[in-house]
Amino acid sequence: MKWVCVVLTRKIHYHVWICSALLPKKAKSFQDCFTYGRRLMSDHKPQDIIDSYKLLKLQEGCSLDDVKNSFLELAKQYHPDSGSATANSATFVQIEEAYRVVLNDMVKKIKSRDKEEDDDKDKLKSKAVQHRQYLNFEGIGFGTPSQRERQYVQFRVDRASEQIMEYRQRQMESQLAAGDVMLAKDVKQSKKAKITQAIERLVEDLIQESMAKGDFDNLSGKGKPLQKFSDCPHIDPMTHNLNRILIDNGYQPEWILIQKEIRETIEKLRKAIVASRNKLGDPVTAQKEKQWKKVCEEFRENIKTLNKRINDFNLVVPILSRQMVHFNADKEIARAQDIYETQMKKKSEPEAKKTETENEHGRHDMKTIFFKWIDLILK
C-alpha cells in the first residue's frame, strides 16, 4: 500500500496545483481526482474533445489562431476578474480545460502530421539515394560517396588498361597479317636499290673514264660559274630549281591539264554535232526532226558535264583572268546549224557554176549547128 503525497502550492478558487502524487495500484477512484505533473484538479470530470470544441464554439479542423481568438473572447465574458455581468468562475474553468484539451489535440495532430511527413521524406530520401547511386559513377561501387568514388577511379584505371591491351593485340594481329606483304615489298625495294646503285656506279665509272681521256676539256663555258638562278632576283633559288626540274621532266599544273581537257572536249562536241547535222541532210522530214532533237538533247547533257568541269577549273586556276565561262548549248547548236548552211552554200556554188557552163556549151553547140544548117541550105 502506497500513500498519497500531495503538495499544495497555490489555491485558485476551487482547485489546487499538484506537483506529484503517489497512488496505490488498486485505487482506481483516485485517477479521476489526481493527475501526474502540473495539471488542474477540479470536482467535475474532464470533457471529451467534441464537447471541448462545442464549448469553445469551434469545429474540428480549425486553425490555432481561431482557437486562441475564441478562448480570449470567452475569457473576457466568463473570467471572474473581467468585471463582466456574465462572469462565472466554474464556467471559466470548464472553458480553460476545454481550451487545453483542444490545444493538446491540435498538438497531437500536428505531431502526427509532421511524423508522417518525416516518414515520407525518409522514404523519398532513401529512394533518391538508391536512385542516384546509379546515376553517379556509372553505378559502380557501394558504400559512402567517397568510397564509391575511389572504387570508380580504380574501375576506370582497369578499364583503360584493358582497352590498351586490346588495342595492342589488334595491332599485333594486323602486323602479323601484313607481314607477308611487307616482306614481299622489302624484297622488291631491295632489288630496285641494288639496280639503281649498280647504274650509278656504272655512270660514275664512265664519267671518270671520259675525264681521264680529256673529253671534258673543250666544253663551252669551261672555267665559268654555273647559271644556277634565273634573271629575276626576287625568286627563291630553291623554288626556281624545283620548277626547272619539274618543267624539264614534263610536269604540268593541274589547272593547265583541266584547261586542255575542256578545250579538247568542246572541239569534239562541236565536230560531232556538225557531223550529225551533215548526216541528216536536207530536206528535213519528221523522222529526221526527231533524230535531230535527240542529238540536241545528248549535246545539252554533255555541255552540262563540261560546265561542271569548268567550275572545277575556276576553283584551282591561280590567275583570275584565266577563268572560263560556261558554254551555252543553244548557241552551240545554232552555230552548228550555221556551219552546216555555209557548207551547203559552198557545195551548191560550184554545182551551179558547172550547170551554167554546161548550159553555155549547149547553147554554143546549138548555134554552131544552126549556122552549119543555114550554110548548107544556101549552098
Secondary structure in CASP SS format (residue, H / E / C, confidence):
PFRMAT SS
TARGET T0000
AUTHOR 0000-0000-0000
METHOD secondary structure of the structure
MODEL  1
M C 1.00
K C 1.00
W C 1.00
V C 1.00
C C 1.00
V C 1.00
V C 1.00
L E 1.00
T E 1.00
R E 1.00
K E 1.00
I E 1.00
H C 1.00
Y C 1.00
H E 1.00
V E 1.00
W E 1.00
I E 1.00
C C 1.00
S C 1.00
A C 1.00
L C 1.00
L C 1.00
P C 1.00
K C 1.00
K C 1.00
A C 1.00
K C 1.00
S H 1.00
F H 1.00
Q H 1.00
D H 1.00
C C 1.00
F C 1.00
T C 1.00
Y C 1.00
G C 1.00
R C 1.00
R C 1.00
L E 1.00
M C 1.00
S C 1.00
D C 1.00
H C 1.00
K C 1.00
P C 1.00
Q C 1.00
D C 1.00
I H 1.00
I H 1.00
D H 1.00
S H 1.00
Y H 1.00
K H 1.00
L H 1.00
L C 1.00
K C 1.00
L C 1.00
Q C 1.00
E C 1.00
G C 1.00
C C 1.00
S C 1.00
L H 1.00
D H 1.00
D H 1.00
V H 1.00
K H 1.00
N H 1.00
S H 1.00
F H 1.00
L H 1.00
E H 1.00
L H 1.00
A H 1.00
K H 1.00
Q H 1.00
Y H 1.00
H C 1.00
P C 1.00
D C 1.00
S C 1.00
G C 1.00
S C 1.00
A C 1.00
T C 1.00
A C 1.00
N C 1.00
S H 1.00
A H 1.00
T H 1.00
F H 1.00
V H 1.00
Q H 1.00
I H 1.00
E H 1.00
E H 1.00
A H 1.00
Y H 1.00
R H 1.00
V H 1.00
V H 1.00
L H 1.00
N H 1.00
D H 1.00
M H 1.00
V H 1.00
K H 1.00
K H 1.00
I H 1.00
K H 1.00
S H 1.00
R H 1.00
D H 1.00
K H 1.00
E H 1.00
E H 1.00
D H 1.00
D H 1.00
D H 1.00
K H 1.00
D H 1.00
K H 1.00
L H 1.00
K H 1.00
S H 1.00
K H 1.00
A H 1.00
V H 1.00
Q H 1.00
H H 1.00
R H 1.00
Q C 1.00
Y C 1.00
L C 1.00
N H 1.00
F H 1.00
E H 1.00
G H 1.00
I C 1.00
G C 1.00
F C 1.00
G C 1.00
T C 1.00
P H 1.00
S H 1.00
Q H 1.00
R H 1.00
E H 1.00
R H 1.00
Q H 1.00
Y H 1.00
V H 1.00
Q H 1.00
F H 1.00
R H 1.00
V H 1.00
D H 1.00
R H 1.00
A H 1.00
S H 1.00
E H 1.00
Q H 1.00
I H 1.00
M H 1.00
E H 1.00
Y H 1.00
R H 1.00
Q H 1.00
R H 1.00
Q H 1.00
M H 1.00
E H 1.00
S H 1.00
Q H 1.00
L H 1.00
A H 1.00
A C 1.00
G H 1.00
D H 1.00
V H 1.00
M H 1.00
L H 1.00
A H 1.00
K H 1.00
D H 1.00
V H 1.00
K H 1.00
Q H 1.00
S H 1.00
K H 1.00
K H 1.00
A H 1.00
K H 1.00
I H 1.00
T H 1.00
Q H 1.00
A H 1.00
I H 1.00
E H 1.00
R H 1.00
L H 1.00
V H 1.00
E H 1.00
D H 1.00
L H 1.00
I H 1.00
Q H 1.00
E H 1.00
S H 1.00
M H 1.00
A H 1.00
K H 1.00
G C 1.00
D C 1.00
F C 1.00
D C 1.00
N C 1.00
L C 1.00
S C 1.00
G C 1.00
K C 1.00
G C 1.00
K C 1.00
P C 1.00
L C 1.00
Q C 1.00
K C 1.00
F C 1.00
S C 1.00
D C 1.00
C C 1.00
P C 1.00
H C 1.00
I C 1.00
D C 1.00
P H 1.00
M H 1.00
T H 1.00
H H 1.00
N H 1.00
L H 1.00
N H 1.00
R H 1.00
I H 1.00
L H 1.00
I H 1.00
D H 1.00
N C 1.00
G C 1.00
Y C 1.00
Q C 1.00
P C 1.00
E H 1.00
W H 1.00
I H 1.00
L H 1.00
I H 1.00
Q H 1.00
K H 1.00
E H 1.00
I H 1.00
R H 1.00
E H 1.00
T H 1.00
I H 1.00
E H 1.00
K H 1.00
L H 1.00
R H 1.00
K H 1.00
A H 1.00
I H 1.00
V H 1.00
A H 1.00
S H 1.00
R H 1.00
N H 1.00
K H 1.00
L H 1.00
G C 1.00
D C 1.00
P C 1.00
V C 1.00
T C 1.00
A H 1.00
Q H 1.00
K H 1.00
E H 1.00
K H 1.00
Q H 1.00
W H 1.00
K H 1.00
K H 1.00
V H 1.00
C H 1.00
E H 1.00
E H 1.00
F H 1.00
R H 1.00
E H 1.00
N H 1.00
I H 1.00
K H 1.00
T H 1.00
L H 1.00
N H 1.00
K H 1.00
R H 1.00
I H 1.00
N H 1.00
D H 1.00
F H 1.00
N H 1.00
L H 1.00
V H 1.00
V C 1.00
P C 1.00
I C 1.00
L H 1.00
S H 1.00
R H 1.00
Q C 1.00
M C 1.00
V C 1.00
H C 1.00
F C 1.00
N C 1.00
A H 1.00
D H 1.00
K H 1.00
E H 1.00
I H 1.00
A H 1.00
R H 1.00
A H 1.00
Q H 1.00
D H 1.00
I H 1.00
Y H 1.00
E H 1.00
T H 1.00
Q H 1.00
M H 1.00
K H 1.00
K H 1.00
K H 1.00
S H 1.00
E H 1.00
P H 1.00
E H 1.00
A H 1.00
K H 1.00
K H 1.00
T H 1.00
E H 1.00
T H 1.00
E H 1.00
N H 1.00
E H 1.00
H H 1.00
G H 1.00
R H 1.00
H H 1.00
D H 1.00
M H 1.00
K H 1.00
T H 1.00
I H 1.00
F H 1.00
F H 1.00
K H 1.00
W H 1.00
I H 1.00
D H 1.00
L H 1.00
I H 1.00
L H 1.00
K C 1.00
END
